[in-house]
Amino acid sequence: MKKDNNYSLDDIAGYETEKERIKRIIYNINNFQELREHGIFLPKGLIISGPSGVGKTQIAKIIANLSVANFYVCNLFYNKDSASEQLNKVFNKASKSSPSIIYIDELDRYLPSKSSDSYSPYQRDTLSTLLTILDGFSENEGIMFLATTSSKDDLPEEVLRAGRIDEHICLSLPTREERAEIFSFYLNKINLNSSKLDMDSLLSKTGSFSGADIKALINKTCSRVNYSGRKELKNEDFFDAINEIRFQDIKKRKMKGSEKITAYHELGHYIVAKALLGVSCDISIENYDDDLGATIIQDKVKFSEEDEGIDARKKSSLMKLIVISLAGRAAEEEYIGEPCIGCSSDYHQAVLMISNMFDEGMFGDQYADVDFLENGLKSGDNKTKYLYEILTNCHNEAKIIIKGNCHVIEALYPHLIDKGFLAGEECEEIYNEIILNK
Protein backbone atom coordinates (compact mmCIF):
# COMPACT_ATOMS: atom_id res chain seq x y z
CA MET A 1 0.00 0.00 0.00
CA LYS A 2 1.32 3.42 -0.96
CA LYS A 3 1.80 5.69 2.02
CA ASP A 4 -0.41 8.80 2.07
CA ASN A 5 0.96 11.83 3.90
CA ASN A 6 -2.54 13.31 4.11
CA TYR A 7 -3.39 11.10 7.08
CA SER A 8 -2.29 11.79 10.66
CA LEU A 9 -3.72 11.51 14.16
CA ASP A 10 -4.32 15.27 14.10
CA ASP A 11 -7.13 14.57 11.63
CA ILE A 12 -9.11 12.70 14.30
CA ALA A 13 -11.12 14.76 16.80
CA GLY A 14 -11.86 13.10 20.15
CA TYR A 15 -10.93 9.50 20.99
CA GLU A 16 -7.94 10.61 23.08
CA THR A 17 -7.52 7.26 24.87
CA GLU A 18 -7.68 5.33 21.61
CA LYS A 19 -5.19 7.68 19.94
CA GLU A 20 -2.71 7.11 22.75
CA ARG A 21 -2.92 3.36 22.18
CA ILE A 22 -2.40 3.86 18.44
CA LYS A 23 0.67 6.04 19.11
CA ARG A 24 2.12 3.27 21.28
CA ILE A 25 1.51 0.64 18.60
CA ILE A 26 3.14 2.84 15.94
CA TYR A 27 6.10 3.46 18.26
CA ASN A 28 6.55 -0.28 18.77
CA ILE A 29 6.48 -0.89 15.02
CA ASN A 30 8.98 1.86 14.31
CA ASN A 31 11.33 0.58 17.04
CA PHE A 32 10.76 -3.10 16.39
CA GLN A 33 14.44 -4.16 16.24
CA GLU A 34 15.41 -2.31 19.41
CA LEU A 35 12.40 -3.59 21.36
CA ARG A 36 13.02 -7.15 20.19
CA GLU A 37 16.45 -7.04 21.82
CA HIS A 38 14.66 -6.33 25.11
CA GLY A 39 12.23 -9.20 24.60
CA ILE A 40 9.34 -6.93 23.58
CA PHE A 41 7.43 -7.94 20.45
CA LEU A 42 4.73 -6.59 18.18
CA PRO A 43 1.19 -7.84 18.74
CA LYS A 44 0.49 -10.64 16.25
CA GLY A 45 -2.90 -9.15 15.49
CA LEU A 46 -4.86 -5.93 15.96
CA ILE A 47 -8.62 -5.59 15.45
CA ILE A 48 -10.20 -2.12 15.15
CA SER A 49 -13.95 -2.41 15.66
CA GLY A 50 -16.91 -0.07 15.75
CA PRO A 51 -19.99 1.08 13.83
CA SER A 52 -19.75 2.60 10.36
CA GLY A 53 -18.34 6.10 10.13
CA VAL A 54 -16.28 6.20 13.33
CA GLY A 55 -12.92 6.15 11.50
CA LYS A 56 -11.73 2.53 11.52
CA THR A 57 -10.30 2.59 7.99
CA GLN A 58 -8.85 6.05 8.55
CA ILE A 59 -6.93 4.79 11.58
CA ALA A 60 -5.59 1.87 9.54
CA LYS A 61 -4.34 4.38 6.94
CA ILE A 62 -2.75 6.46 9.70
CA ILE A 63 -0.90 3.41 11.01
CA ALA A 64 0.29 2.71 7.46
CA ASN A 65 1.40 6.32 7.00
CA LEU A 66 3.15 6.91 10.32
CA SER A 67 4.88 3.54 10.68
CA VAL A 68 7.96 2.27 8.88
CA ALA A 69 6.26 -1.08 8.26
CA ASN A 70 5.62 -2.39 4.78
CA PHE A 71 1.84 -2.38 4.37
CA TYR A 72 0.08 -5.16 2.44
CA VAL A 73 -3.64 -4.89 1.71
CA CYS A 74 -5.82 -7.94 1.03
CA ASN A 75 -8.92 -7.15 -1.05
CA LEU A 76 -10.18 -10.70 -1.02
CA PHE A 77 -13.38 -10.14 -2.98
CA TYR A 78 -11.63 -8.31 -5.79
CA ASN A 79 -8.86 -10.66 -6.71
CA LYS A 80 -8.78 -13.47 -9.27
CA ASP A 81 -6.96 -15.72 -6.79
CA SER A 82 -8.85 -17.61 -4.10
CA ALA A 83 -8.78 -16.14 -0.60
CA SER A 84 -6.30 -18.75 0.61
CA GLU A 85 -3.98 -18.17 -2.36
CA GLN A 86 -3.98 -14.43 -1.88
CA LEU A 87 -3.48 -14.61 1.89
CA ASN A 88 -0.52 -16.96 1.41
CA LYS A 89 1.02 -14.71 -1.27
CA VAL A 90 0.73 -11.64 0.96
CA PHE A 91 2.13 -13.48 3.97
CA ASN A 92 5.13 -14.69 1.95
CA LYS A 93 5.86 -11.09 0.90
CA ALA A 94 5.41 -9.79 4.46
CA SER A 95 7.72 -12.44 5.93
CA LYS A 96 10.56 -11.23 3.69
CA SER A 97 10.28 -7.53 4.59
CA SER A 98 9.69 -7.12 8.31
CA PRO A 99 8.44 -5.11 10.01
CA SER A 100 5.30 -5.51 7.97
CA ILE A 101 1.52 -5.30 8.32
CA ILE A 102 -1.07 -7.48 6.58
CA TYR A 103 -4.35 -5.55 6.41
CA ILE A 104 -7.95 -6.63 5.70
CA ASP A 105 -10.80 -4.11 5.74
CA GLU A 106 -14.16 -5.32 7.14
CA LEU A 107 -12.88 -8.77 8.08
CA ASP A 108 -16.37 -9.98 9.06
CA ARG A 109 -17.37 -10.03 5.37
CA TYR A 110 -14.96 -12.89 4.64
CA LEU A 111 -15.38 -15.17 7.67
CA PRO A 112 -18.21 -17.35 9.01
CA SER A 113 -20.52 -15.41 11.33
CA LYS A 114 -20.67 -16.63 14.90
CA SER A 115 -24.40 -15.78 14.93
CA SER A 116 -25.16 -17.97 11.89
CA ASP A 117 -25.26 -21.73 11.60
CA SER A 118 -24.53 -21.69 7.86
CA TYR A 119 -21.51 -20.41 5.97
CA SER A 120 -20.05 -20.82 2.52
CA PRO A 121 -17.04 -22.96 1.50
CA TYR A 122 -15.32 -19.64 0.67
CA GLN A 123 -15.72 -18.40 4.25
CA ARG A 124 -14.60 -21.75 5.70
CA ASP A 125 -11.53 -21.74 3.43
CA THR A 126 -10.69 -18.14 4.37
CA LEU A 127 -10.98 -18.88 8.10
CA SER A 128 -8.82 -22.00 7.86
CA THR A 129 -6.10 -20.18 5.91
CA LEU A 130 -6.14 -17.17 8.23
CA LEU A 131 -5.77 -19.33 11.33
CA THR A 132 -2.90 -21.24 9.72
CA ILE A 133 -1.13 -17.99 8.88
CA LEU A 134 -1.64 -16.47 12.35
CA ASP A 135 -0.25 -19.64 13.94
CA GLY A 136 2.51 -19.91 11.36
CA PHE A 137 4.64 -16.94 12.37
CA SER A 138 6.13 -16.14 15.75
CA GLU A 139 5.74 -12.86 17.59
CA ASN A 140 9.41 -11.96 17.08
CA GLU A 141 9.23 -11.96 13.27
CA GLY A 142 7.90 -8.40 13.07
CA ILE A 143 4.67 -9.24 11.24
CA MET A 144 1.34 -7.85 12.43
CA PHE A 145 -2.12 -8.76 11.15
CA LEU A 146 -4.44 -5.72 11.15
CA ALA A 147 -8.18 -5.78 10.42
CA THR A 148 -11.25 -3.61 10.83
CA THR A 149 -14.76 -4.84 11.52
CA SER A 150 -18.21 -3.42 12.15
CA SER A 151 -19.32 -6.68 13.78
CA LYS A 152 -16.64 -7.89 16.15
CA ASP A 153 -19.20 -9.99 18.06
CA ASP A 154 -19.85 -11.98 14.88
CA LEU A 155 -16.20 -12.93 14.35
CA PRO A 156 -15.30 -16.55 15.19
CA GLU A 157 -13.89 -16.92 18.69
CA GLU A 158 -10.89 -18.87 17.42
CA VAL A 159 -9.73 -15.76 15.52
CA LEU A 160 -10.03 -13.41 18.49
CA ARG A 161 -8.22 -15.44 21.13
CA ALA A 162 -4.95 -14.23 22.63
CA GLY A 163 -1.93 -15.41 20.69
CA ARG A 164 -3.64 -14.58 17.42
CA ILE A 165 -5.26 -11.19 18.04
CA ASP A 166 -3.50 -9.53 20.97
CA GLU A 167 -4.80 -5.97 20.60
CA HIS A 168 -8.38 -4.72 20.31
CA ILE A 169 -9.33 -1.08 19.79
CA CYS A 170 -13.06 -0.38 19.98
CA LEU A 171 -14.33 2.89 18.53
CA SER A 172 -17.84 3.72 19.72
CA LEU A 173 -20.01 6.56 18.45
CA PRO A 174 -18.62 9.86 19.77
CA THR A 175 -19.87 11.25 23.07
CA ARG A 176 -21.45 14.70 23.25
CA GLU A 177 -18.07 16.23 24.16
CA GLU A 178 -16.35 14.41 21.28
CA ARG A 179 -19.07 15.52 18.87
CA ALA A 180 -18.39 19.11 19.92
CA GLU A 181 -14.71 18.62 19.08
CA ILE A 182 -15.61 17.12 15.70
CA PHE A 183 -17.95 20.01 14.85
CA SER A 184 -15.25 22.50 15.84
CA PHE A 185 -12.62 20.64 13.83
CA TYR A 186 -14.58 20.76 10.56
CA LEU A 187 -16.23 24.17 11.03
CA ASN A 188 -12.79 25.74 11.51
CA LYS A 189 -11.87 24.53 8.02
CA ILE A 190 -14.61 26.46 6.21
CA ASN A 191 -14.82 30.12 5.25
CA LEU A 192 -18.40 30.66 6.44
CA ASN A 193 -19.19 32.44 9.70
CA SER A 194 -20.33 29.92 12.33
CA SER A 195 -20.02 32.16 15.40
CA LYS A 196 -23.79 32.47 15.97
CA LEU A 197 -24.54 28.75 15.91
CA ASP A 198 -26.23 27.29 18.99
CA MET A 199 -23.90 24.33 19.39
CA ASP A 200 -25.89 22.78 22.24
CA SER A 201 -28.87 22.52 19.91
CA LEU A 202 -26.82 20.87 17.14
CA LEU A 203 -25.26 18.44 19.57
CA SER A 204 -28.70 17.45 20.87
CA LYS A 205 -29.92 16.73 17.32
CA THR A 206 -26.92 14.60 16.36
CA GLY A 207 -26.75 12.17 19.27
CA SER A 208 -26.58 9.11 17.00
CA PHE A 209 -24.13 10.64 14.48
CA SER A 210 -20.65 9.31 13.79
CA GLY A 211 -17.69 11.52 12.91
CA ALA A 212 -18.27 10.77 9.22
CA ASP A 213 -21.93 11.77 9.59
CA ILE A 214 -20.96 15.11 11.14
CA LYS A 215 -18.40 15.77 8.38
CA ALA A 216 -21.04 15.04 5.74
CA LEU A 217 -23.61 17.18 7.57
CA ILE A 218 -21.31 20.19 7.65
CA ASN A 219 -20.25 19.80 4.03
CA LYS A 220 -23.84 19.37 2.79
CA THR A 221 -25.09 22.35 4.81
CA CYS A 222 -22.21 24.65 3.89
CA SER A 223 -22.50 23.87 0.19
CA ARG A 224 -26.16 24.90 0.26
CA VAL A 225 -25.49 28.08 2.22
CA ASN A 226 -22.64 29.01 -0.10
CA TYR A 227 -24.85 28.35 -3.15
CA SER A 228 -27.48 30.72 -1.73
CA GLY A 229 -24.88 33.48 -1.54
CA ARG A 230 -24.92 33.80 2.26
CA LYS A 231 -21.77 33.93 4.38
CA GLU A 232 -23.21 33.06 7.80
CA LEU A 233 -24.45 29.71 9.10
CA LYS A 234 -27.71 29.40 11.06
CA ASN A 235 -28.97 26.42 13.02
CA GLU A 236 -31.97 25.94 10.76
CA ASP A 237 -29.58 25.47 7.82
CA PHE A 238 -28.69 22.08 9.30
CA PHE A 239 -32.21 20.72 9.89
CA ASP A 240 -32.96 19.23 6.44
CA ALA A 241 -29.45 17.81 6.12
CA ILE A 242 -29.72 16.11 9.52
CA ASN A 243 -32.74 14.11 8.36
CA GLU A 244 -31.17 13.39 4.97
CA ILE A 245 -28.11 11.91 6.66
CA ARG A 246 -30.15 10.06 9.29
CA PHE A 247 -32.26 8.39 6.57
CA GLN A 248 -29.31 8.24 4.13
CA ASP A 249 -30.37 7.36 0.58
CA ILE A 250 -34.02 6.65 1.40
CA LYS A 251 -36.10 8.96 -0.74
CA LYS A 252 -38.40 11.41 1.02
CA ARG A 253 -41.91 11.07 -0.39
CA LYS A 254 -45.02 13.16 -0.14
CA MET A 255 -47.54 11.68 2.28
CA LYS A 256 -50.85 10.48 0.87
CA GLY A 257 -53.62 10.91 3.43
CA SER A 258 -51.63 9.65 6.42
CA GLU A 259 -50.72 13.06 7.85
CA LYS A 260 -53.36 13.04 10.58
CA ILE A 261 -52.59 9.55 11.84
CA THR A 262 -48.82 10.08 11.72
CA ALA A 263 -48.99 13.49 13.38
CA TYR A 264 -51.03 12.27 16.34
CA HIS A 265 -48.86 9.12 16.60
CA GLU A 266 -45.64 11.16 16.82
CA LEU A 267 -47.19 13.77 19.11
CA GLY A 268 -48.12 10.91 21.44
CA HIS A 269 -44.45 9.87 21.61
CA TYR A 270 -43.47 13.51 22.09
CA ILE A 271 -45.81 14.42 24.93
CA VAL A 272 -45.08 11.24 26.91
CA ALA A 273 -41.31 11.76 26.44
CA LYS A 274 -41.79 15.35 27.59
CA ALA A 275 -43.71 14.20 30.66
CA LEU A 276 -41.36 11.36 31.64
CA LEU A 277 -37.96 12.70 30.54
CA GLY A 278 -38.57 16.46 30.84
CA VAL A 279 -37.13 17.18 27.40
CA SER A 280 -38.47 18.46 24.08
CA CYS A 281 -37.61 16.19 21.16
CA ASP A 282 -37.58 16.82 17.43
CA ILE A 283 -40.74 15.59 15.69
CA SER A 284 -41.03 14.69 12.00
CA ILE A 285 -43.98 13.45 9.92
CA GLU A 286 -41.91 13.47 6.74
CA ASN A 287 -42.27 10.15 4.96
CA TYR A 288 -39.03 8.22 4.25
CA ASP A 289 -39.79 4.86 2.65
CA ASP A 290 -41.55 2.77 5.36
CA ASP A 291 -40.82 5.36 8.07
CA LEU A 292 -43.93 7.55 8.22
CA GLY A 293 -42.51 9.80 10.92
CA ALA A 294 -40.10 10.02 13.82
CA THR A 295 -39.72 11.46 17.31
CA ILE A 296 -35.99 11.69 17.93
CA ILE A 297 -35.25 10.76 21.54
CA GLN A 298 -32.13 8.56 21.24
CA ASP A 299 -29.86 11.53 21.93
CA LYS A 300 -31.71 12.04 25.24
CA VAL A 301 -30.67 8.60 26.47
CA LYS A 302 -27.30 7.77 28.01
CA PHE A 303 -25.57 4.42 28.27
CA SER A 304 -22.47 5.53 30.23
CA GLU A 305 -21.48 8.06 32.88
CA GLU A 306 -19.99 10.35 30.21
CA ASP A 307 -23.29 10.74 28.33
CA GLU A 308 -26.10 13.11 29.22
CA GLY A 309 -29.79 12.28 29.55
CA ILE A 310 -31.88 9.46 31.01
CA ASP A 311 -29.74 6.54 32.24
CA ALA A 312 -30.82 3.53 30.15
CA ARG A 313 -29.01 1.14 32.48
CA LYS A 314 -31.66 1.42 35.23
CA LYS A 315 -34.96 -0.44 35.45
CA SER A 316 -36.93 2.73 36.20
CA SER A 317 -35.48 4.47 33.14
CA LEU A 318 -36.13 1.50 30.87
CA MET A 319 -39.76 1.36 32.03
CA LYS A 320 -40.13 5.01 30.97
CA LEU A 321 -38.72 4.19 27.53
CA ILE A 322 -41.24 1.35 27.18
CA VAL A 323 -44.10 3.73 28.01
CA ILE A 324 -42.76 6.16 25.38
CA SER A 325 -42.57 3.35 22.81
CA LEU A 326 -46.26 2.54 23.32
CA ALA A 327 -47.41 6.19 23.35
CA GLY A 328 -47.88 6.41 19.57
CA ARG A 329 -50.48 3.64 19.65
CA ALA A 330 -52.16 5.19 22.70
CA ALA A 331 -52.44 8.53 20.87
CA GLU A 332 -54.01 6.84 17.84
CA GLU A 333 -56.63 5.27 20.08
CA GLU A 334 -57.37 8.66 21.65
CA TYR A 335 -57.56 10.74 18.45
CA ILE A 336 -58.32 8.25 15.65
CA GLY A 337 -60.47 5.92 17.73
CA GLU A 338 -58.44 2.77 17.11
CA PRO A 339 -54.82 1.64 16.59
CA CYS A 340 -53.54 1.88 13.03
CA ILE A 341 -50.95 0.07 10.92
CA GLY A 342 -47.49 1.40 11.72
CA CYS A 343 -47.22 0.51 15.41
CA SER A 344 -45.44 -2.82 14.89
CA SER A 345 -41.91 -1.44 15.24
CA ASP A 346 -42.88 0.37 18.47
CA TYR A 347 -44.44 -2.82 19.85
CA HIS A 348 -41.41 -4.90 18.83
CA GLN A 349 -39.09 -2.39 20.51
CA ALA A 350 -41.11 -2.57 23.73
CA VAL A 351 -41.08 -6.39 23.73
CA LEU A 352 -37.33 -6.38 23.04
CA MET A 353 -36.63 -4.06 25.98
CA ILE A 354 -38.80 -6.15 28.31
CA SER A 355 -37.12 -9.37 27.08
CA ASN A 356 -33.68 -7.90 27.79
CA MET A 357 -34.82 -6.81 31.24
CA PHE A 358 -36.04 -10.36 31.95
CA ASP A 359 -32.63 -11.69 30.86
CA GLU A 360 -30.91 -9.26 33.23
CA GLY A 361 -33.07 -10.45 36.13
CA MET A 362 -34.69 -7.02 36.59
CA PHE A 363 -38.09 -8.64 37.24
CA GLY A 364 -36.70 -11.37 39.48
CA ASP A 365 -34.47 -14.39 38.96
CA GLN A 366 -37.47 -16.62 38.28
CA TYR A 367 -38.02 -14.81 34.97
CA ALA A 368 -34.41 -14.72 33.77
CA ASP A 369 -33.27 -16.38 30.55
CA VAL A 370 -36.68 -16.27 28.82
CA ASP A 371 -36.28 -15.34 25.17
CA PHE A 372 -39.62 -14.09 23.84
CA LEU A 373 -38.19 -13.06 20.49
CA GLU A 374 -36.54 -16.45 19.89
CA ASN A 375 -39.26 -18.76 21.19
CA GLY A 376 -42.34 -16.61 20.67
CA LEU A 377 -45.03 -15.65 23.15
CA LYS A 378 -46.63 -18.79 24.63
CA SER A 379 -50.24 -18.48 25.72
CA GLY A 380 -50.72 -19.43 29.37
CA ASP A 381 -47.01 -19.22 30.24
CA ASN A 382 -46.47 -17.26 33.47
CA LYS A 383 -43.65 -15.25 31.95
CA THR A 384 -45.76 -14.40 28.90
CA LYS A 385 -48.64 -13.35 31.17
CA TYR A 386 -46.25 -11.07 33.06
CA LEU A 387 -44.99 -9.56 29.79
CA TYR A 388 -48.58 -8.82 28.70
CA GLU A 389 -49.22 -7.29 32.11
CA ILE A 390 -46.18 -5.01 31.75
CA LEU A 391 -47.22 -3.98 28.23
CA THR A 392 -50.78 -3.24 29.38
CA ASN A 393 -49.65 -1.18 32.37
CA CYS A 394 -47.20 0.85 30.27
CA HIS A 395 -49.81 1.39 27.57
CA ASN A 396 -52.34 2.60 30.16
CA GLU A 397 -49.77 4.96 31.67
CA ALA A 398 -49.17 6.47 28.22
CA LYS A 399 -52.94 6.93 27.73
CA ILE A 400 -53.26 8.76 31.06
CA ILE A 401 -50.42 11.16 30.15
CA ILE A 402 -51.91 11.81 26.70
CA LYS A 403 -55.40 12.49 28.10
CA GLY A 404 -53.92 14.94 30.58
CA ASN A 405 -52.05 16.84 27.86
CA CYS A 406 -54.61 16.96 25.04
CA HIS A 407 -54.41 20.77 24.99
CA VAL A 408 -50.67 20.60 24.22
CA ILE A 409 -51.09 17.98 21.49
CA GLU A 410 -53.92 19.95 19.86
CA ALA A 411 -51.83 23.13 19.92
CA LEU A 412 -48.80 21.43 18.34
CA TYR A 413 -50.82 19.51 15.75
CA PRO A 414 -51.44 22.34 13.20
CA HIS A 415 -47.79 23.44 13.37
CA LEU A 416 -46.59 19.90 12.69
CA ILE A 417 -49.05 19.40 9.82
CA ASP A 418 -47.98 22.73 8.29
CA LYS A 419 -44.21 22.28 8.56
CA GLY A 420 -43.74 18.50 8.55
CA PHE A 421 -40.86 18.87 11.03
CA LEU A 422 -40.65 20.64 14.38
CA ALA A 423 -37.29 21.08 16.10
CA GLY A 424 -37.18 20.54 19.84
CA GLU A 425 -36.71 24.29 20.39
CA GLU A 426 -39.90 25.05 18.45
CA CYS A 427 -41.84 22.48 20.45
CA GLU A 428 -40.48 23.91 23.69
CA GLU A 429 -41.49 27.45 22.69
CA ILE A 430 -45.06 26.38 21.88
CA TYR A 431 -45.24 24.23 25.00
CA ASN A 432 -44.12 27.08 27.29
CA GLU A 433 -46.62 29.44 25.67
CA ILE A 434 -49.43 26.96 26.32
CA ILE A 435 -48.42 26.54 29.96
CA LEU A 436 -48.27 30.32 30.50
CA ASN A 437 -51.68 30.90 28.93
CA LYS A 438 -53.37 27.95 30.62
Secondary structure, 3 states (H helix, E strand, C coil): CCCCCCCCHHHCCCCHHHHHHHHHHHHHHHCHHHHHHCCCCCCCEEEEECCCCCCHHHHHHHHHHHCCCEEEECCHHHCCCCHHHHHHHHHHHHHCCCCEEEEECCHHHCCCCCCCCCCCHHHHHHHHHHHHHHHHCCHHHCEEEEEEECCHHHCCHHHHCCCCCCEEEECCCCCHHHHHHHHHHHHCCCCCECCCCCHHHHHHHCCCCCHHHHHHHHHHHHHHHHHHCCCECCHHHHHHHHHHHHHCCCCEECCCCCHHHHHHHHHHHHHHHHHHHCCCCEEECCEECCECCEEECHHHEECCCCCCCEECCCHHHHHHHHHHHCHHHHHHHHHCCCCCCCCHHHHHHHHHHHHHHHHCCCCCHHHCCCCHHHHCCCCCCHHHHHHHHHHHHHHHHHHHHHHHCHHHHHHHHHHHHHHCEECHHHHHHHHHHHHHHC
